[in-house]
């Protein structure tokens, strides 16, 4: 694995691969850190419910043994309105849950930087940062390292928090959860409305928190296995047909295939489809230089943001497809589509599949990206 989740919200819809959201949450086009979008979450119940975003590892089903991590690194850029009172009513910033449904409480970190672990059927204070999270209408880089404790008798969990690359909290040999029954992290949530966080009152002042450029690494694989560090997540759009145009475009009124998959925000009325195994569509994409990504830029991962559905209950397989500089073709690992409504099936690729080296801006510019019907 390595990079297991990433979003800059640049798809412009459905919160950019988060598979859970609730309360007063929306995409925002005026407070983004990079690109065109950020996520806006309410911390004031007067506007509706508290906002939150959830990501379940291994899809809506939560954890399947061996498929979800017990140790992760999280990066998030966060901006909180100045008028939000961070101390009168502490609210959750980050919440982790586990087990097969992603519902067993593990840990949460609140707005004053206090860390809580759930064990012995109750929340326990594990200490906190010297000051609350910033709330001055500016973005700050926050990073979190969480390792679950493997024993209730001899706890060996650890939590580290960094602000702008500087460590502000570090506790090891701690009990973060019920280690005897919870072995993996099944859900990561941002925001005060998180389902896995404890309930709190309604003494908050009117305001919002904004999130952007979120990435999560686990500790397996050969790349993206530690701190994510500073960076941005940039959306690269398709711009022209590539080698293959086998899929059927809809509405198909004289448009080429690539024109039916290029919408931002995404729409449900234009798409390409196939019922034949082996059908492929590949596309040329924008020059990364046009998005500020130079030849010397470090590109940690590339994500295929596939949005698809099937016509009836069941499942179908799609393969991300890569043609390296018009020379080498690669069918990448299969992705399963199970929804009968349009939903994201993201595929994160940590390194160039042909060179087995870090991605280069020139390779992205001169290559083709697409899908193959499985």
Buried (B, 14 or more C-beta within 10 A) or exposed (E): BBBBBBBBBBBBBBBBBBBBBBBBBEBBEEBBBBBBBBBBBBBBBEBEEBBBBBBBBBBEBBBEEEBBBBBBBBBBBBBBBEEBBBEEBBBBBBBBBBBBBBEBBBBBBBBBBBBBBBBEEEBEEBEBBEEBBBBEBEBBBBBBBBBBBEEBEEBBBBBBBBBEEEEBBEBEEBBBBBBEEBBBBBBBBBBBBBBBBBEBEEEBBBBBBBBBBBBBBBBEBEBBBEBBBEBBBBBBBBBEBBBBBBBBBBEEEEEEBBBBBBBEEBEEEBBBBBEEEEBBBBBBBBBBBEBEBEEEBEBBBBBBBBBBBBEEEEEBEBBBBBBBEEEEBBBBEEBEBBBEEBBBBBBBBBBBBBEEEBBBBBBBBBBBBBBBBB
